[in-house]
Amino acid sequence: MDKYVIHGGESLKGSVRISGSKNAALPLMVASLLTDGDVILHNVPHLIDVEVLIKLLSRLGKSITFKGHTVHIREIGVKKIEAPYELVKKMRASVIVLGPLLARHKHCRVSLPGGCAFGPRPIDLHIKGLSKLGAKIKIDHGYIDARVSQLRGASMILAGKYGSSVLATDNVLMAAALAKGTTVIETAALEPECVELMRMLVKMGASIDGIGTSVVRIKGVKKLTGVEYTIIPDRIEAGTFLAAALATRGNVTITDCEPEHLMSVLEIIAGMGAVVKIGRTEIEIKQHKALKAFSAKAMPYPLFPTDLQAPFTSLACTVSGVSTIAEGIYPDRFTHVAELGRMGATIDVEGNTALVHGGKKLVGCDVQASDLRNGAALVVAGLCASNTTSVHRIYHIDRGYDKFEEKLTALGASIEREKDSIL
Ligand code: UD1
């Protein structure tokens, strides 16, 4: 296991290129299961989650090469239609192989993903949506066993008490693309990564109306073809670098990003008093002598993303006054709070809201990541803390940040990856 050793206190300076989006790359790679044609994806980030998915797709009959940032997926013959526990437990998103496997092979078994560090993470909406399309689903020895003789289009509302579900929308979209008849998903997720999946499916020959709106109509087709497609920039990686730039009071330009996907984040940053210059694919952050406390509530897109809630909590620690950070998607997603407390942060969590009493310098110490985004938050905290911060269990961070320490080092941070003896 590795850890990060961070000597905090350097203001980040310079420019950083944003990688392709993890949450777009994963479903777009999975969509290759819908066709026997070649799927070529550009701008794919180098991440542990992508490696895990490559292993899973290889078990499902695909041969994959990953050169530079291009993934080439070819079909070599499907032998087994099972997503095993040892891969699904490493990456919950694996559950979206259900829809395409069912559509192509009429039967599949996918390990139940289970909970995660910040809550139960149910999959009832995935099961509801696929059942509506005619799938017979049972839970058997920790596996979802799904069968169907013919998927048939249906209308459905795919939302739970916290709103629409990104991966359930993906799962149903992929199954519906090859179903007989028309499927209508009311309350489809609006996240850009979900919209990208729809756009790529259309390029593969799917018939989808209402892309980018919450009501999506999918008219099933008999066959989908191969495709060549470029992955959008990672808005969460971009937001993490913005948080790190502000937390260290740096001057940073993020390049190759999609500012349109970050509007809710940029609004908060502008409200804090930072000077933000927005270009077509660049965002520059500077002049922020007296940043103000802020309020943010994590909600489905286009509102503030839950995946930036933890890094922005670290940022709030550096700003005088009380910032209010609420979580409207995963009410228990506050595992970073105790670790930030070890660094001297004063944060009260009341229900689904963190009240951050900021402005006191954080002090480096040993902290431990327990999920991807709380790991990123601890790095942001370490970058602006005094002394040395050791962030343990950074395999969580490797799941979702491409060349994180290299990019931060290029911006002037002192951060090193070391072997960790604390397991
Ligand atoms: C995706 C993202 C994740 C992000 C999340 C919310 C990927 C690979 N992951 O995860 O980074 O944090 O969207 O933006 O794209 N829910 C149910 N039943 C279900 C499914 C979800 O109740 O069957 C609930 C969840 O517990 C949560 C809410 O719906 O409260 C939204 O979760 P969802 O959009 O499904 O998250 P994921 O798609 O798993």
Boltz pocket constraint, residues with backbone or C-beta under 6 A from the ligand:
constraints:
  - pocket:
      binder: B
      contacts: [[A, 22], [A, 23], [A, 26], [A, 93], [A, 121], [A, 122], [A, 123], [A, 124], [A, 125], [A, 126], [A, 127], [A, 160], [A, 161], [A, 162], [A, 163], [A, 164], [A, 165], [A, 166], [A, 167], [A, 168], [A, 193], [A, 300], [A, 306], [A, 307], [A, 328], [A, 329], [A, 330]]
      max_distance: 6.0
